[in-house]
């Protein structure tokens, strides 16, 4: 993971959360939970028996320049964890400093569903964020990230600020998927046809190990006002989606997750209860 400059972290909120999930008797338990600063989890839920549903909570409600959020998660052999958030993550306008986020998710012959709600980057935000998923050949993963630029519903564009967003998927120390998004609010990439073509929500969904039937199922899903494409390379299903707002992209990804979960994980989709609130 990228190192965080100590001086930057010291000037804002520095929050770190470490989680470990362990399987015992066919049920997954949150066996270790350590936190420093304002990044916590609510109690674990088991709405479908074995899998453990857990909600990440950032009590301040938003991240500003100088803040650093760090997450380390280990899903041990045989365990099955589903992670989501109760609301969108928000990165507010910066005073010039970067806000930092690092998320390291490690799977060992286990299953992880990484289903956070969208991340909203306000005009003027300066953010460096990295999510790294590290698994082995016996593990199963499905997850997404949905950055939203500005506040489209309020006609507030992300026309100032700087984003450096990394998303990585590794298997046995070899890279399967590496994505680097670099966006300057004052540059042409947000509106140019070779860039985001004016779309403000940019979603990426990953599933491993995937099959051609899963690829075709994902391609059959659709959502109003969303442009999407699905590929399958080296066992990794990748869906890219662009939307005017985050909500249609999230609806599309939920529809795909409901289609893919039975084949990928062997369970029907059970929506996290927090999504209904």
C-alpha positions in Angstrom: 0.0 0.0 0.0 1.1 3.6 -0.6 2.6 5.2 2.4 0.9 8.2 3.9 3.1 11.2 4.8 3.0 11.6 8.6 2.7 15.4 8.5 -0.4 15.2 6.3 -2.1 12.6 8.4 -1.3 14.5 11.6 -3.0 17.7 10.5 -6.5 16.0 10.1 -8.5 13.1 11.4 -6.4 9.9 11.3 -8.7 6.8 11.4 -7.7 3.2 11.1 -9.8 0.1 11.2 -8.6 -3.5 11.3 -11.0 -6.4 10.8 -10.7 -10.2 10.7 -13.4 -12.7 9.7 -13.2 -16.3 10.8 -15.3 -19.3 10.0 -16.4 -21.7 12.8 -19.1 -24.4 12.4 -20.3 -23.1 9.1 -20.8 -19.5 10.3 -18.5 -16.5 9.8 -17.7 -14.3 12.8 -16.1 -11.0 13.1 -13.2 -12.4 15.2 -11.0 -9.3 15.4 -11.9 -5.6 15.4 -9.5 -2.8 16.2 -10.1 0.8 15.5 -8.4 4.1 16.0 -10.2 7.3 15.4 -13.6 7.8 13.7 -13.9 4.6 11.5 -15.9 1.8 13.0 -18.4 -1.0 12.3 -21.8 -1.7 13.6 -22.4 -5.1 15.0 -22.2 -8.1 12.6 -25.5 -9.4 11.1 -26.3 -13.0 9.9 -29.5 -12.5 7.9 -28.8 -15.6 5.7 -27.1 -17.9 8.2 -23.4 -18.4 7.5 -22.2 -15.2 5.8 -21.4 -12.2 8.0 -22.9 -8.8 6.9 -21.0 -5.9 8.2 -21.5 -2.1 7.8 -18.6 0.3 7.8 -19.4 3.6 9.5 -17.5 6.9 9.4 -19.3 9.0 12.2 -18.1 12.5 11.1 -20.0 12.0 7.8 -17.4 13.4 5.5 -13.7 13.5 4.8 -11.7 16.7 4.3 -8.1 17.7 3.3 -5.6 16.3 5.7 -7.7 13.4 6.8 -6.5 9.8 6.4 -8.8 6.7 6.5 -7.1 3.3 6.6 -8.8 -0.1 6.4 -7.2 -3.5 6.7 -9.4 -6.6 6.3 -8.5 -10.3 6.4 -11.1 -12.9 5.5 -9.7 -16.2 6.6 -10.1 -19.7 5.2 -13.7 -20.8 4.7 -15.1 -17.4 5.9 -17.7 -15.4 3.9 -18.0 -11.6 4.5 -20.3 -9.0 2.9 -19.3 -5.4 3.5 -21.3 -2.3 2.7 -21.9 1.2 4.0 -25.1 2.9 5.4 -24.7 5.9 3.1 -22.4 7.5 0.5 -18.9 8.4 1.5 -18.3 12.1 1.0 -15.0 13.9 0.3 -15.5 17.6 0.8 -13.7 20.7 -0.7 -10.0 20.8 0.4 -8.1 23.7 1.8 -5.2 22.6 -0.4 -4.2 19.4 1.4 -5.0 15.9 0.1 -7.4 13.6 1.8 -6.0 10.0 1.9 -7.8 6.7 1.9 -6.2 3.2 1.8 -8.1 0.0 1.8 -6.3 -3.4 1.8 -8.6 -6.5 1.5 -7.0 -9.9 1.9 -8.8 -13.2 1.1 -7.4 -16.7 2.0 -9.5 -19.4 0.4 -12.5 -17.4 1.4 -15.3 -15.2 0.0 -15.7 -11.4 0.1 -18.5 -9.2 -1.3 -17.4 -5.6 -1.3 -20.5 -3.5 -1.9 -20.1 0.1 -0.6 -22.5 2.8 -1.6 -21.1 5.5 -3.9 -18.3 7.9 -3.1 -19.1 11.6 -3.7 -16.2 14.0 -4.5 -17.3 17.6 -3.9 -16.0 20.4 -6.1 -12.5 21.3 -4.9 -11.8 18.0 -3.2 -8.2 16.7 -3.5 -8.1 13.0 -2.9 -5.7 10.0 -3.1 -7.5 6.7 -2.7 -6.3 3.2 -3.1 -8.3 -0.1 -2.8 -6.3 -3.3 -3.2 -7.9 -6.7 -3.2 -5.4 -9.5 -2.7 -6.7 -13.1 -3.0 -5.6 -16.6 -3.9 -6.9 -19.1 -6.5 -9.4 -20.7 -4.0 -11.1 -17.3 -3.1 -14.2 -15.7 -4.6 -14.7 -12.0 -4.9 -17.4 -9.7 -6.2 -17.3 -6.0 -5.5 -17.6 -2.5 -6.9 -16.6 1.1 -6.5 -18.8 4.1 -7.7 -17.1 7.5 -7.7 -19.4 10.4 -8.3 -18.0 13.7 -9.4 -19.6 16.8 -7.9 -23.3 17.0 -7.1 -25.1 16.5 -10.4 -28.6 16.9 -8.9 -27.6 20.4 -7.8 -25.8 21.2 -11.1 -22.6 21.5 -9.1 -19.8 20.1 -11.4 -16.4 18.8 -10.3 -14.7 21.6 -12.1 -12.0 22.2 -9.5 -10.0 19.6 -7.5 -7.8 16.6 -8.1 -8.4 12.9 -7.8 -6.0 10.0 -7.9 -8.0 6.8 -7.5 -6.5 3.4 -7.7 -8.3 0.0 -7.8 -6.4 -3.2 -7.9 -7.1 -6.9 -7.9 -4.2 -9.4 -7.2 -4.1 -13.2 -7.2 -1.1 -14.9 -5.5 1.0 -11.7 -5.8 0.2 -11.4 -9.5 -1.9 -8.4 -10.8 -5.2 -9.3 -12.5 -6.7 -5.8 -12.7 -5.0 -2.5 -12.2 -6.9 0.8 -12.7 -5.5 4.3 -12.3 -7.9 7.2 -12.5 -6.3 10.6 -12.7 -8.6 13.5 -12.9 -8.0 17.3 -12.7 -11.2 19.3 -12.4 -9.8 22.1 -14.5 -8.7 19.7 -17.3 -10.5 18.4 -20.3 -10.8 14.7 -19.2 -14.1 15.1 -17.4 -16.0 16.4 -20.5 -13.9 15.2 -23.5 -15.2 12.2 -25.6 -11.8 10.5 -25.0 -12.4 10.9 -21.2 -15.7 10.7 -19.3 -17.7 12.5 -22.0 -19.6 14.6 -19.5 -20.7 11.7 -17.3 -20.4 12.3 -13.5 -20.7 8.8 -12.1 -18.0 6.2 -13.0 -18.6 2.7 -11.7 -16.4 -0.4 -11.8 -17.6 -3.9 -10.9 -15.3 -6.9 -10.5 -16.0 -10.6 -10.1 -13.6 -13.5 -9.7 -13.6 -16.3 -10.7 -16.0 -15.6 -13.5 -17.3 -17.7 -16.5 -18.6 -16.9 -19.9 -22.2 -17.6 -18.7 -21.7 -15.0 -16.0 -20.4 -12.5 -18.5 -23.5 -13.0 -20.7 -25.8 -12.7 -17.6 -24.1 -9.4 -16.7 -24.4 -8.1 -20.2 -28.2 -8.8 -20.1 -28.6 -6.4 -17.2 -29.5 -2.8 -18.0 -30.4 0.4 -16.3 -32.0 3.6 -17.6 -29.4 6.4 -18.4 -26.4 4.2 -17.9 -23.8 3.3 -20.5 -22.0 0.0 -19.6 -19.7 -2.7 -21.0 -18.7 -6.1 -19.7 -15.5 -8.0 -20.4 -14.0 -11.3 -19.1 -10.2 -11.6 -19.1 -8.1 -14.1 -17.1 -11.2 -15.2 -15.1 -12.0 -11.6 -14.0 -15.3 -10.1 -15.0 -15.1 -6.4 -15.3 -18.1 -4.0 -15.8 -17.5 -0.4 -16.5 -20.5 1.9 -16.2 -21.1 5.6 -16.8 -24.1 7.6 -15.6 -25.3 11.1 -15.1 -25.7 10.3 -11.4 -24.6 7.5 -9.1 -28.0 6.0 -8.3 -28.6 4.5 -11.7 -25.1 3.0 -11.8 -25.7 1.5 -8.3 -29.0 0.0 -9.4 -27.3 -1.6 -12.4 -24.6 -3.1 -10.2 -27.1 -4.4 -7.7 -29.0 -6.1 -10.6 -25.8 -7.7 -11.8 -24.8 -8.8 -8.3 -28.2 -10.5 -7.9 -27.6 -12.3 -11.2 -24.0 -13.3 -10.6 -24.2 -14.3 -6.9 -25.9 -17.7 -7.3 -23.3 -19.0 -9.8 -20.3 -17.3 -8.2 -21.0 -18.0 -4.6 -23.8 -20.6 -4.7 -26.3 -18.5 -2.7 -29.3 -16.4 -3.8 -28.9 -12.7 -3.3 -29.9 -11.4 0.1 -29.9 -7.6 0.1 -28.3 -5.9 3.2 -31.0 -4.5 5.4 -29.4 -1.1 5.6 -30.2 -0.6 1.9 -33.9 -0.5 2.7 -33.5 2.4 5.1 
